[in-house]
Amino acid sequence: MPDELVFYTNPMSRGRIVRWMLEEVGQPYRTEVLEYGTTMKAPAYLAINPMGKVPAIKHGDAVITETGAICAYLADAFPQAGLAPAPGDKRRGPYYRWLFYAAGCVEPAAWMSAMKFEPPEDRRRMVGYGTMKEVLDALEGVVSQGEFILGDKFSAADVYLGSQIGWGVQFGTLEKRPAFEPYLARIMSRPAAVRARGIDDALIPKN
């Protein structure tokens, strides 16, 4: 029997990105919804993720936390979904580059923006992303080169980086750029993305 795939999440978290990734993968999975401050900090879940945060997945004996790592793991664990270039494919390098650019530059820049923090000019080299303008210019450049991050091939990089762009534009932590709208329209209309949003939206308490 295949190893069980368990997904730990909250519908109002970065788990929405992993939900989309799981729907793209197309493999059966079981969802455990955790609540902030209670079950997310309970001993049972801290044994999965000592940080007490979601998302996380358990695949057989393997436990993976951190959204970018989960996306990369799922793409490699289920290669039949075609969500990562195969080893030896020249697109493998750009794939890793932009997948981890999302975690290393886009997310920190977005949250610094949300907190109204701008690194002093003489300290910018200490900040991994440099400036927000540099981040936005890089993003606009890569999504302008083709339909997807890897040109004509949709990948886990689009799930993760695309989600970061979508959230940033939606909540105002990233400036809207002309190239973002058509790119987001392409990826967010994918059947797996639509299914994932529907599942998570239905799990949000209505009161």
Secondary structure as UniProt FT lines:
FT   STRAND          5..9
FT   TURN            11..12
FT   HELIX           15..25
FT   STRAND          30..33
FT   TURN            36..38
FT   HELIX           39..41
FT   HELIX           43..46
FT   TURN            47..48
FT   TURN            50..51
FT   STRAND          56..59
FT   TURN            60..61
FT   STRAND          62..65
FT   HELIX           67..77
FT   HELIX           79..81
FT   TURN            87..88
FT   TURN            90..91
FT   HELIX           92..101
FT   HELIX           102..106
FT   HELIX           107..114
FT   TURN            115..116
FT   HELIX           121..126
FT   TURN            128..129
FT   HELIX           132..143
FT   STRAND          150..151
FT   HELIX           156..171
FT   TURN            178..179
FT   HELIX           180..188
FT   HELIX           191..203
//
